[in-house]
């Protein structure tokens, strides 16, 4: 085993001990594991909550942004306020102090219900490719409770999982140059809503009027990692 | 509010920028802000502003700005030649411009971004803590977009103590954009996703700046395909990240680049060198060198100390000028 730069031994599966490495000189990445799994994602979210709370309480200096993802947590910081070695050690301490058992997420997830007009331009095509009727596609999409796994790529875009396996399709071969804001879409094992009009390669199955991103709001992005989302077909 | 500056012509890119909006990456909002942060800060100091004021970021296309009022301004960066009513307007200099005068910027080789700072700063609404324009989501700056002919902008109230007219940053203290020194990178947690041959190609060979914009610059040159291109879960990214799509042609993320991504990022350009990379023209050569994070952060601290020294120098010029005039 080779020690990582904080001196902790690096094991092949990193079951309990994450490794930390610089992400440039103003951020670091905490790697919790190599493959997506639900327990790992939960651990990342709890670590993110812990770092955010510690930063808000002044218990860790220099933190600017905390970005959880499937298997990693990126902490952006001010390199003029703190050096890498110092903040990496602090983050590792916070992560080590997390309880092993999932005894509740530190930040309670919010639950969102989004009303959707299931009339997207790809709905018929999705139904055909999945060997299902349109109604069944809608029922399967709308009957699930999704978790926000990741936010990013464009402001307010939440990657929602798990999508019903019967609806799993690869992305479109030819992305659209402009997917309208509010489009409800699926690709791979995930679903999501486009917060803005942007290019996109997911299959469009509906539209929602809910604003997933508004820079004028106190909380500009509606979705946070760990939140739960349900879709409801509108009349 | 009465305008201070009116865009008469904008053949390239012109937009309001400041030092950006860090603190919102968890919402998918990248920090954005000036591609060359030091040049923006110095232009501001020369115009009598705090370094963080909003200015105009200009790139690669002839622009003409009409000053509607007597004002103090400064231009800093690379890749432009400026004239004020036809007379050469030196960069890196505090310039008094009279109402009605026209400032013209033309592209020159050797750089890409210049900053035009106006005393008082550009006054546009603050969105998510900043006046920077975020074009992909169309918010911030002036109506969330690049400026066009006919756009009129107001400036804030100038501060009392402006630098002396003609105060300039000496050439020896300006950023060395044409330096042949390699762009330094730090290896990341994904360093092993690039094999030895790939690292030798990244560090040992010359690359050329390919097409790009404020979200990222593509690099042309040797291909560096990453291991396991398909299976990576997305994770947090940052400006300077050297992303490797499956085809092996790197894309270096810039300040408006996405906050997360699924491409391998074995290396990140250090903060102190990102502006120099951003200022490289398309087709320009670039080499990379790997450093440890300790050295990268030392470079950041040195750059900041140098910026503070320049700010002090300009303040002393202003004070000396005030004393002399008493």
Interface residues (C-beta under 8 A of the other chain):
Chain A: X19 X20 X21 X22 X23 X24 X25 X26 X27 X29 X31 X35 X36 X64 X65 X66 X67 X68 X69 X70 X71 X72 X73 X74 X76 X79 X80 X83 X84 X85 X150 X151 X152 X153 X154 X155 X156 X157 X159 X196 X198 X213 X215 X216 X219 X220 X221 X224 X225
Chain B: X22 X23 X24 X25 X26 X27 X28 X29 X127 X128 X136 X137 X138 X139 X140 X186 X187 X188 X189 X191 X233 X234 X235 X236 X237 X238 X240 X241 X258 X259 X260 X261 X265 X268 X269 X270 X271 X272 X293 X294 X296 X297 X299 X300 X301 X304
